[in-house]
Amino acid sequence: CRTDLSGTITGGASLGSAHGGIGGLIRGGSILVNNGLVTGGDSAAGQGGAAIDYGHPLVAASLTNNGVIRGGAGATGGGIAILARSGFGPIANTGLIEGGAGQGAIVSNSSTANIFITNSGTIRAGAGSDAIYRTLAATTGSLALELHAGSVIEGNVVAGDAVTTDVFRLGGDGNDTFDISTIGDGILFAIP
């Protein structure tokens, strides 16, 4: 099932201490092409909601973002822009993916998810967070990040320290520059 979004989707708001609502779910076999705005719901006394909850353990999905995907705002912290679960498919970004305050832009809560991201847009961490990371150490999952001309990443990208299948790649047809000194322990492309 393919959905082309050119409007706005916002997760439900919480007036209490609950998290804000999720903006959208993408499950197995689904394809989302976002040309609009997807945001997580805000929370008056809790944490902002994730903009997109993405993935399925058995069937891959696909996400292309040409618009804006942003985590919700909350009194105790912002929401993740894309919560990537086990078995999800590729993410291609030419727009803006932005975590809420204290949250990442793309975060996986799975140690086995294979994460493939192609970026020629902007991926921005919320203040005080890494841009792309896992909440659990990778066991069999891998992270592949391919940067194309125009790519901007604000915040660290944290690769796994136990998995040797993580890939950092420069690709695409355009020309651009890349500062190799941003790769290493504790800097933009971090290797724990």
Long-range contacts (C-beta under 8 A, 24 or more apart in sequence): 1-29, 1-30, 1-31, 2-30, 2-31, 2-32, 2-33, 3-30, 3-31, 3-32, 3-33, 4-33, 4-35, 5-32, 5-33, 5-34, 5-35, 5-36, 5-38, 5-67, 6-35, 6-36, 6-67, 7-36, 7-37, 8-36, 8-37, 8-38, 8-39, 9-36, 9-37, 9-38, 9-39, 10-37, 10-38, 10-39, 10-40, 10-41, 11-39, 11-40, 11-41, 11-49, 11-50, 11-51, 11-72, 11-79, 12-41, 12-49, 13-41, 13-42, 13-43, 13-44, 14-41, 14-42, 14-43, 14-44, 14-45, 14-46, 14-49, 15-44, 15-45, 16-43, 16-44, 16-45, 16-46, 17-43, 17-45, 17-46, 18-43, 18-46, 19-43, 19-46, 19-47, 19-48, 19-49, 19-74, 19-79, 20-46, 20-47, 20-48, 20-49, 20-72, 20-73, 20-74, 20-79, 21-49, 21-72, 22-49, 22-50, 22-51, 22-52, 22-53, 22-83, 23-49, 23-50, 23-51, 23-52, 23-69, 23-72, 24-51, 24-52, 24-53, 25-52, 25-53, 25-54, 26-52, 26-53, 26-54, 26-55, 26-61, 26-63, 26-88, 27-55, 27-56, 27-59, 27-61, 28-56, 28-58, 28-59, 28-60, 28-61, 28-87, 29-56, 29-59, 29-60, 29-61, 30-61, 30-62, 31-61, 31-62, 31-63, 31-64, 32-61, 32-62, 32-63, 32-64, 33-64, 33-66, 34-63, 34-64, 34-65, 34-66, 34-67, 34-68, 34-69, 34-95, 35-66, 35-67, 36-67, 36-68, 37-67, 37-68, 37-70, 38-67, 38-68, 38-69, 38-70, 39-68, 39-69, 39-70, 39-71, 39-72, 40-70, 40-71, 40-72, 40-79, 40-80, 40-81, 40-100, 41-72, 41-79, 42-72, 42-73, 42-74, 43-72, 43-73, 43-74, 43-75, 43-76, 44-75, 45-75, 45-76, 46-74, 46-75, 46-76, 47-74, 47-76, 47-77, 47-78, 47-79, 48-72, 48-73, 48-74, 48-77, 48-78, 48-79, 48-100, 48-101, 48-103, 49-74, 49-79, 50-79, 50-80, 50-81, 50-82, 50-83, 51-79, 51-80, 51-81, 51-82, 52-81, 52-82, 52-83, 53-83, 53-85, 54-82, 54-83, 54-84, 54-85, 54-88, 54-91, 55-84, 55-85, 55-86, 55-87, 55-88, 55-89, 55-110, 55-113, 56-85, 56-87, 56-88, 57-85, 57-86, 57-87, 58-87, 59-87, 60-87, 60-88, 60-89, 60-90, 61-88, 61-89, 62-89, 62-90, 63-89, 63-90, 63-91, 63-92, 64-91, 64-92, 64-93, 64-94, 65-91, 65-92, 65-93, 65-94, 65-95, 65-96, 65-97, 65-121, 66-94, 66-95, 66-121, 67-95, 67-96, 68-95, 68-96, 68-98, 69-95, 69-96, 69-97, 69-98, 70-96, 70-97, 70-98, 70-99, 70-100, 71-98, 71-99, 71-100, 71-103, 71-105, 71-126, 72-100, 73-100, 73-101, 74-100, 74-101, 77-101, 77-102, 77-103, 78-102, 78-103, 78-126, 79-103, 80-104, 80-105, 80-106, 80-107, 81-105, 81-106, 82-106, 82-107, 83-107, 83-108, 83-109, 84-108, 84-109, 84-110, 84-113, 84-115, 85-109, 85-110, 85-113, 86-110, 86-112, 86-113, 86-141, 87-113, 87-114, 88-113, 88-115, 89-116, 90-116, 90-117, 90-118, 91-115, 91-116, 91-117, 91-118, 92-117, 92-118, 92-119, 93-117, 93-118, 93-119, 93-120, 93-121, 93-122, 93-123, 94-120, 94-121, 94-150, 95-121, 95-122, 96-121, 96-122, 96-124, 97-121, 97-122, 97-123, 97-124, 98-122, 98-123, 98-124, 98-126, 99-124, 99-125, 99-126, 99-129, 99-131, 99-155, 100-126, 101-126, 101-127, 101-128, 102-126, 102-127, 102-128, 102-129, 103-129, 104-129, 104-130, 104-131, 104-132, 104-133, 104-155, 105-131, 105-132, 105-155, 106-131, 106-132, 107-132, 107-133, 107-134, 107-135, 108-133, 108-134, 108-135, 108-136, 108-141, 109-134, 109-135, 109-136, 110-134, 110-136, 110-141, 111-136, 111-137, 111-138, 111-139, 111-140, 111-141, 112-138, 112-139, 112-140, 112-141, 113-141, 114-141, 114-142, 114-144, 115-141, 115-142, 115-143, 115-144, 116-144, 116-146, 117-143, 117-144, 117-145, 117-146, 118-146, 118-148, 118-171, 119-145, 119-146, 119-147, 119-148, 119-151, 119-153, 120-147, 120-148, 120-149, 120-150, 120-151, 120-172, 120-174, 121-150, 121-151, 121-152, 122-152, 122-153, 122-154, 123-152, 123-153, 123-154, 123-155, 124-152, 124-153, 124-154, 124-155, 125-154, 125-155, 125-156, 129-155, 130-155, 130-156, 130-157, 130-158, 130-190, 131-155, 131-156, 131-157, 132-156, 132-157, 132-158, 133-157, 133-158, 134-158, 134-160, 137-161, 137-162, 138-162, 138-163, 138-166, 139-163, 142-166, 142-167, 143-167, 144-169, 145-169, 145-189, 146-170, 146-171, 146-172, 147-171, 147-172, 147-178, 148-172, 148-173, 148-174, 148-176, 149-173, 149-174, 149-175, 149-176, 150-174, 150-176, 151-176, 153-188, 156-186, 156-187, 156-188, 156-189, 156-190, 157-188, 157-189, 157-190, 158-190, 158-192, 159-189, 159-190, 159-191, 159-192, 160-192, 161-191, 161-192
